[in-house]
Amino acid sequence: MFPRGLHLYPFLNINNPPKRSWRGFEGRRKMAKRHPLKITVIKKLSAKEVYGHALLEVTDDFPAYCDRLDVGKEFTVEESGAMPLGFCTWAWHDIYPAVTGLRFGGDYPWMKKDGMIYACCSDGARPVFFKIERL
């Protein structure tokens, strides 16, 4: 189709690929420092507290407050970054960006204290709020 040596993308240099040098790669093997964290459940709200009334679309037999987590409960995130046992997967998905930032040493400029942030799950009917601290 194309004459030998003539390519659609000549800058790819398909005939003479560059030789890979693994020297210097050793320095990249060092992983970023990872910190353990403490997550504390600080508050739970009902739909009535959030909106001023119960949500008509939510069934009456549905618990008004989150029944997965209790206020005052503490969880530890180890250096591996795995979700703590017993933690709500929905809430974990929501707070994971904040967890990751703190685990790798990040801080939030609007917080007076370094190494902490407040976050919440996105359950619109019964949200749960967390305090996340770097240990």
N, C-alpha and C positions, 0 to 999 in steps of 0.2 A: 504494500500500500504506500508506504513512504520509502524513499531511497535510504539505503543504509547510511547512518550518521545524521539523517535529517529527522528531527522530531517535532511534534506539535508544540512541545514546551522545551525549547533548547536549554533553558536555564536549569533544568533538572539534572543535566549531565548524566544521563542514564548509562552511557557507555563506559564512563570512568567515574564511578561513585567515589566520593572522598573516603580516605581511610579513617576509620574511627580510632580515636585515641582515648583510652580509658584512664590515662594519667590525669590526675586532677579530680577524678571522680570520687576518690577517697574522701575528699573534703565535703562532698555532698551527702555522704552517708550519715553524717551527724544529723540527728533528728532535733527538731525544735523542742525546747523544754516544755513538758506537759505538767500541769498542776492539778492536784485533786481539788474538788469543790464540795461545798455543803449547800444543799437546797433545803430551805425551810418553807413549809406551807404556812403562809401568814394570814390569809383571809379567804373566805368563800362567800359568794353572794348568790341570792336567788333571783329569779326573773322579776319578782315584785320589787326587790331592792334596786335592781338595775333600771327597770322601766316604769316603776310606780304602780304597776298592776301585774296580775298574772297573765301569761301569754295564752290566749284562747286556743292557739294551735297545738299546745302541749297537753298531752293527756293528764287527767287528774291523778292517775296512779303513779305518775313519774315523780321521783323524789325532788323536792324543791331545791335542795342543795346537792352538790356532788357527793356521791356516796363512795367514791374510790379513794379519796384522800382526806385526812383529818388535819384540822388546824393544829399547828405545833409539831407535826411530824417532820422529822429530819431525814434526809437521804444523803448519801455520800457518792459522789461521782469519782471513781478511781482514775488513775492516770491513763488507763486504756480508753476512757471516754464512753464506756458502755452505759446504757440506761440502767439505773439502780433497780434491784428487785423490788417489786411491789409498786413501782411508779406507773402512772397512767400513760399509756402510749400516745394518746391524743395530746396530752399536756407536754410530753417529751418532744413531740414533733414541733410544737409551738415554741418552746423555749430553747431548743437545740442551738440556734444561732448565737444566743447569748451565752450558753454553756461553752460552746466552742471558742468564742472570743476570749472568755475568761481563762479557759484551760490553757490556751497558748500565750497567756501573759498580757492580753489586751485589757485596756481600761476604757471607761466611758467618760468623756469630758464633762458631761453634765452632772456626774456623781461627785460629791465632795470627797468621798472615801474611795481610794483606788481598790480594785479587786472585788467589786461587788456591783450588782445590778438588781433591779426589781423587774419581774416579768409575769405574764399571766397566760393561761390557756385561752383559746379562742371560742370556747363554748358559750354561745350567745344566750343560752337559757340559764346557765349556772356556772359562771366563771370562777376559777381558782387563781389566787395570786401567790407568787413565790418570791423569796429573797434568795439570791444566789451569791455565794461568797467563795472567793479563792482561799484555800487553806495554806 
